[in-house]
Amino acid sequence: WLDLYALDALNKDPNIFRHASAELGAAAREETLRLAEHVVFERDADVRELLTSRTTFIDRRLAAIYNVPATVDEGFGRVELPTTGPRAGFLGQVAFLAHNAHPTSTSATLRGIFVRERLLCQSMPPPPTNLNTAIPEPTEAARTLKERLQRHMEDDFCAGCHALTDPIGFGFEQFDGIGRWRLEENGARIDASGELDEVRFADPAQLTRAIADHPAFAGCVTRTLFAYATGGTPSGGQQAQLDALTAQFDARGRRLLPLVGAVARSPGFRR
């Protein structure tokens, strides 16, 4: 669901990201898995806490990236992130931020696509063949990635898809390509404000809350679990079952364990 397997191949330029290492991908995956275990099994809590929790479990390498004190000398220790800070849950972790970025830079597009497809279950079409996807180089008038991509979106062939993905990714631009916090790019202030489906946000924390509260999120969790349990993409004829499962999921506080039971008892799984 969250592409954690892909972290084995995480590749970052150490000349640009000094915290990059061969072990970073595995550490990032472990952080996410420990958060999931904490939210789902230890607390049996609302699954939205996977996105909004200020609790995480990190080693010294991740603590350096997050600029917080490590709580253990070896292995992973529990850390409470600042409640007023920008970093929360999976969307504030290296597992999301570094994986959905390029080896030498961030990618608002990749981060936006991930949110649309994996968290909201919205399909994004591939770019047209022979389309020039190169992003303009920084100029004095367009120094940040947001400014450069906004110019890129002036092309009608690009605007249709990028308008759905890039504004989401812009909200995470204050995290660099490895997940470290920053306020400027090429000497220019980064503007992380934007809008997600008519919900305005000013920073990554507000964007994360908008994603967690998005009307499509609960249904996407249900659909993803149902697809995993049955081993295939749900058919159109199963939408009524998915809607019923999502209604149960909402009624039970969006807790994942009761949803697992409901999916296992559903006709779509048993038949």
C-alpha positions as CSV (number, residue, x, y, z in Angstrom):
1,W,0.0,0.0,0.0
2,L,2.7,2.5,1.0
3,D,5.5,1.3,-1.2
4,L,7.7,0.3,1.7
5,Y,9.3,-2.5,-0.4
6,A,10.7,0.2,-2.7
7,L,12.8,1.7,0.0
8,D,15.3,-1.1,-0.5
9,A,16.3,0.7,-3.7
10,L,16.3,4.3,-2.2
11,N,18.9,6.2,-4.0
12,K,20.1,9.7,-3.0
13,D,23.1,11.7,-4.0
14,P,25.3,12.0,-0.9
15,N,26.9,15.1,-2.3
16,I,23.5,16.9,-2.0
17,F,22.0,15.0,1.0
18,R,24.7,14.5,3.6
19,H,22.4,12.2,5.6
20,A,22.0,9.8,2.8
21,S,23.3,6.2,3.3
22,A,22.8,2.7,2.2
23,E,20.9,1.9,5.4
24,L,18.5,4.8,5.3
25,G,15.8,3.0,3.3
26,A,15.6,0.1,5.7
27,A,15.5,2.5,8.7
28,A,12.7,4.5,7.1
29,R,10.6,1.4,6.5
30,E,11.1,0.3,10.1
31,E,9.9,3.6,11.4
32,T,6.7,3.3,9.4
33,L,6.1,-0.3,10.4
34,R,6.6,0.6,14.1
35,L,4.1,3.5,13.8
36,A,1.6,1.2,12.2
37,E,2.0,-1.4,14.9
38,H,1.6,1.4,17.5
39,V,-1.6,2.8,16.0
40,V,-3.3,-0.3,14.8
41,F,-2.3,-3.0,17.3
42,E,-1.2,-1.3,20.5
43,R,-3.8,1.4,20.5
44,D,-6.5,0.1,18.2
45,A,-6.9,3.7,17.2
46,D,-8.4,5.7,14.3
47,V,-6.4,4.8,11.2
48,R,-6.1,8.5,10.4
49,E,-3.5,8.6,13.2
50,L,-1.1,7.0,10.7
51,L,-1.1,10.4,9.1
52,T,-1.5,12.7,12.0
53,S,0.3,11.1,14.9
54,R,3.1,13.1,16.6
55,T,4.5,9.8,18.0
56,T,7.2,8.1,16.0
57,F,10.0,5.5,16.4
58,I,13.4,6.5,15.1
59,D,17.0,5.7,15.3
60,R,19.9,8.2,15.6
61,R,20.1,8.6,11.8
62,L,16.4,9.5,11.4
63,A,16.6,11.7,14.5
64,A,19.4,13.7,12.8
65,I,17.2,14.2,9.7
66,Y,14.2,15.3,11.8
67,N,16.4,17.5,14.0
68,V,15.1,16.0,17.2
69,P,17.0,14.3,20.1
70,A,17.4,10.5,19.8
71,T,16.0,8.7,22.8
72,V,18.2,5.6,22.5
73,D,21.8,5.0,21.5
74,E,21.1,1.9,19.5
75,G,18.0,0.8,17.6
76,F,14.7,2.6,17.5
77,G,13.2,4.6,20.3
78,R,9.9,6.3,20.8
79,V,9.9,10.1,20.1
80,E,7.2,12.6,20.5
81,L,7.4,15.2,17.8
82,P,6.5,18.9,18.6
83,T,2.8,19.3,18.6
84,T,3.1,22.7,16.8
85,G,5.7,21.4,14.3
86,P,5.2,20.7,10.6
87,R,6.0,17.0,10.8
88,A,3.4,14.4,11.6
89,G,2.6,10.7,10.8
90,F,3.6,8.9,7.6
91,L,3.5,11.9,5.4
92,G,6.2,13.5,7.6
93,Q,8.5,10.5,7.4
94,V,11.4,9.7,5.2
95,A,9.5,6.7,3.9
96,F,7.1,9.0,2.1
97,L,9.2,12.1,1.5
98,A,12.4,10.5,0.3
99,H,10.8,7.8,-1.7
100,N,8.6,10.2,-3.6
101,A,11.4,12.4,-4.7
102,H,14.3,12.3,-7.1
103,P,17.9,11.3,-6.3
104,T,19.0,15.0,-6.4
105,S,15.8,16.9,-5.7
106,T,12.2,16.9,-4.5
107,S,9.2,16.1,-6.7
108,A,5.9,17.8,-6.1
109,T,4.5,15.6,-8.8
110,L,5.5,12.3,-7.3
111,R,4.3,13.2,-3.9
112,G,1.0,14.5,-5.3
113,I,0.5,11.3,-7.4
114,F,1.1,9.1,-4.3
115,V,-1.6,11.0,-2.3
116,R,-4.1,10.8,-5.1
117,E,-3.5,7.2,-6.0
118,R,-2.6,5.5,-2.7
119,L,-4.5,7.5,-0.1
120,L,-7.5,8.7,-2.1
121,C,-7.7,5.9,-4.6
122,Q,-8.0,8.3,-7.6
123,S,-6.5,7.1,-10.8
124,M,-4.0,9.3,-12.6
125,P,-3.5,8.8,-16.4
126,P,0.1,8.4,-17.6
127,P,1.6,11.4,-19.5
128,P,1.0,11.5,-23.3
129,T,3.8,9.9,-25.3
130,N,6.6,12.1,-26.6
131,L,5.6,14.8,-24.1
132,N,8.5,16.9,-22.8
133,T,8.4,16.5,-19.0
134,A,11.5,18.4,-18.3
135,I,11.1,21.1,-15.6
136,P,12.4,24.5,-16.4
137,E,15.8,25.3,-14.8
138,P,15.8,27.9,-11.9
139,T,15.9,31.5,-12.9
140,E,15.9,34.7,-11.0
141,A,12.2,35.0,-11.5
142,A,11.4,31.3,-10.7
143,R,13.8,30.0,-8.1
144,T,11.7,27.5,-6.2
145,L,10.3,24.3,-7.6
146,K,6.8,25.6,-7.1
147,E,7.4,28.6,-9.2
148,R,9.1,26.6,-12.0
149,L,6.3,24.0,-12.0
150,Q,3.6,26.7,-12.2
151,R,5.3,27.9,-15.4
152,H,5.4,24.2,-16.6
153,M,1.7,24.0,-16.0
154,E,1.1,26.9,-18.4
155,D,1.4,24.2,-21.1
156,D,-2.1,22.9,-21.8
157,F,-0.9,19.4,-22.3
158,C,0.7,19.4,-18.8
159,A,-1.9,21.4,-16.9
160,G,-4.7,18.8,-16.8
161,C,-2.9,16.2,-14.7
162,H,-0.4,18.4,-12.9
163,A,-3.2,20.6,-11.6
164,L,-4.4,17.6,-9.7
165,T,-1.1,16.5,-8.3
166,D,1.4,19.3,-8.0
167,P,-0.6,21.6,-5.6
168,I,-0.6,18.7,-3.2
169,G,3.1,18.2,-3.6
170,F,3.7,21.9,-3.1
171,G,2.4,21.5,0.4
172,F,5.4,19.2,1.2
173,E,8.0,21.3,-0.5
174,Q,9.4,22.5,2.8
175,F,10.7,19.0,3.2
176,D,13.7,18.4,0.9
177,G,14.4,15.3,-1.2
178,I,15.4,13.3,1.8
179,G,12.9,14.7,4.3
180,R,14.8,17.4,6.0
181,W,13.0,20.6,6.9
182,R,13.9,23.8,5.1
183,L,12.3,27.2,4.5
184,E,14.2,28.3,1.4
185,E,15.2,27.0,-2.0
186,N,17.9,28.7,-4.1
187,G,17.7,31.6,-1.7
188,A,13.9,32.1,-2.2
189,R,11.2,31.5,0.5
190,I,9.2,28.4,-0.1
191,D,5.4,28.9,-0.3
192,A,3.8,25.7,1.0
193,S,0.2,27.0,0.9
194,G,-2.4,25.6,-1.5
195,E,-5.7,23.8,-1.9
196,L,-6.8,20.2,-1.8
197,D,-10.2,19.7,-3.4
198,E,-11.5,23.1,-2.1
199,V,-9.9,22.8,1.3
200,R,-7.2,25.5,1.8
201,F,-4.0,24.7,3.7
202,A,-1.1,26.9,4.7
203,D,1.6,24.4,5.6
204,P,2.4,20.6,5.6
205,A,0.5,20.0,8.9
206,Q,-2.7,21.5,7.6
207,L,-2.3,19.6,4.3
208,T,-1.8,16.3,6.2
209,R,-5.0,17.0,8.2
210,A,-6.9,17.8,5.0
211,I,-5.8,14.4,3.5
212,A,-6.8,12.5,6.7
213,D,-10.2,14.2,6.7
214,H,-10.8,13.9,2.9
215,P,-14.1,12.3,2.1
216,A,-12.3,9.7,-0.1
217,F,-9.7,8.6,2.5
218,A,-11.9,6.1,4.5
219,G,-13.3,4.5,1.3
220,C,-9.8,4.2,-0.1
221,V,-8.5,2.4,3.1
222,T,-11.5,0.0,2.7
223,R,-10.9,-0.5,-1.0
224,T,-7.2,-1.1,-0.5
225,L,-7.7,-3.7,2.3
226,F,-10.5,-5.4,0.3
227,A,-8.3,-5.7,-2.8
228,Y,-5.5,-7.1,-0.7
229,A,-7.7,-9.6,1.0
230,T,-9.4,-10.8,-2.2
231,G,-6.3,-10.7,-4.4
232,G,-7.7,-8.5,-7.1
233,T,-9.1,-5.1,-8.0
234,P,-12.8,-4.8,-6.9
235,S,-15.3,-4.8,-9.7
236,G,-18.0,-2.3,-10.3
237,G,-20.5,-4.8,-9.0
238,Q,-18.8,-4.8,-5.6
239,Q,-19.2,-1.1,-5.0
240,A,-22.2,-1.6,-2.8
241,Q,-20.3,-4.0,-0.6
242,L,-17.4,-1.5,-0.4
243,D,-19.8,1.3,0.5
244,A,-21.3,-0.9,3.3
245,L,-17.9,-1.8,4.6
246,T,-16.8,1.9,4.6
247,A,-20.0,2.8,6.5
248,Q,-19.1,0.2,9.2
249,F,-15.5,1.4,9.2
250,D,-16.8,5.0,9.9
251,A,-19.2,3.8,12.6
252,R,-16.5,1.9,14.4
253,G,-14.2,4.9,14.7
254,R,-12.2,4.1,11.6
255,R,-10.3,1.4,13.4
256,L,-8.5,-1.0,11.1
257,L,-8.9,-4.3,13.1
258,P,-12.7,-4.3,13.0
259,L,-12.4,-3.5,9.3
260,V,-10.3,-6.6,8.8
261,G,-13.0,-8.7,10.4
262,A,-15.8,-7.0,8.4
263,V,-13.9,-7.7,5.1
264,A,-13.3,-11.3,6.1
265,R,-17.1,-11.8,6.7
266,S,-18.1,-10.0,3.5
267,P,-19.5,-11.9,0.5
268,G,-16.8,-10.6,-1.7
269,F,-14.2,-12.3,0.4
270,R,-16.0,-15.5,1.2
271,R,-17.2,-16.2,-2.3
